[in-house]
C-alpha cells in the first residue's frame, strides 16, 4: 500500500557530513529520514522555498523536458530499501499510459516538488525503518551539532 508523504524538512548531519531529507506522512505520524547529498538538499531547499534561479538547474531541466514533451510527472514512489539504499520511481503520464522511471529518492523528490506531484512511500518501508533511525540519530546529537537547518 502507498502512503502519501510530504517533505517535512532538511537537517544537516555533521557526523556524516550529509543532509537528512525528512518525509512525513500526510495523514499520520510516520516519518522516513533519508540521508542525501548537499547538491540534492540544495535543490530541494530551492523548490521548497519556491526560489527561481536565473537559469534552469538539473531538476528544473527535467521538468522543462517533460513539459515540452507533454508529459506530466504525476507522482513519485519510494519503492524499496536494499542494503541501506533507497530506490524510487518517477511516474510520467502522457494522457494514455503511465511510465515509471528509476530514480534516487532525493532526485525524485526534487522533481516532484517542481511538478507539484504527489510523494508516496511503500508502507513496507515505513514499517521497516520508520522513525527509529531518526530517533537514534537524535539521541546521539550534541548541542554543538545543531546549527544548519534548512
ABEGO torsion letter per residue (X at the ends): XBBBBBBAEBBBBAAAGBBBBBBBBAABABBBBBBBBAAAAAAAAAAAAGBBBABBBAAAAAAAAAAAAGBBBABBBBABBBGGBBBBBBBBBAGABBBBBBBBAAAAAAAAAAAGBBBBBBAAAAAAAEAAAAAAAAAABBAAABGBBX
